[in-house]
Amino acid sequence: MKRSRDMEKRSEINSAIEELSLLAIVKPGGNHETANIPTKPFLSLCYMVLQVLDKIGPTMAVLRQDVHQNIKRLEMMHELNPSMNSNLVEILKSEASKGNARKRFSCSKAFLWLTRSLDFSSALLRALEIDPKKNMEQIVQETYDATLSPWHGWISSAAFRVAIKLVPDTQTFMDLLKERDESCDTLKDQMQILVSLLVPFLEDVHCILKVYNLDRIKST
């Protein structure tokens, strides 16, 4: 409980940095098939993403719902057997061996879509860190086109196009991300740190997804 209260006092950016510090992927001998991605820290990181999406507003409602459902699916799997399911790679391996990995409500697909949501968040923060004065609507659109659009079906894409007009202006969004009394320069530094941690982590995750033939799956 104390840790939860402490996290509430910090910005989502700083909380995400802390979660990422627990998420170094261990690859014995560089082998992604024997990698270890701790389930609980990964899901905690995804909860931070939910909070960032909330600040973007109604535009992210569809994505936010997907993220939340996928987190809950992996949480339920973890709770069934916390010891066995403490490593997400073992969950992927188990579903692949049973032929369930590509089924609609598999944990493997939940992990895939959470990873893509992290791709979106990483690219969004990177764009803001580079140019915090750039139009927010343009940033969100370009980030979506680069990360999620290639994998979305027409329903999700259409919903996004309708909602894009509802994003806050860039300064408002930056203010929402800041801790109390934090300067814009400090926030930019924190965003840079987070992105520098996210990028190599996500590169490794995508390698793992490719090992299990999950990397090219599109939404229906």
Salt bridges, closest charged atoms under 4 A:
ASP6 OD2 - LYS2 NZ 3.15
GLU12 OE2 - LYS55 NZ 2.89
GLU18 OE2 - ARG3 NH2 3.49
GLU18 OE1 - ARG10 NH2 2.74
GLU19 OE2 - ARG3 NH2 2.82
ASP54 OD1 - ARG64 NE 2.37
GLU75 OE1 - LYS72 NZ 3.36
GLU90 OE2 - LYS93 NZ 3.24
ASP119 OD2 - HIS206 NE2 2.79
GLU129 OE1 - ARG126 NH1 2.62
GLU137 OE2 - LYS165 NZ 3.23
GLU142 OE1 - LYS134 NZ 2.81
ASP175 OD1 - LYS178 NZ 3.33
ASP204 OD2 - LYS27 NZ 3.18
ASP204 OD1 - HIS32 NE2 3.36
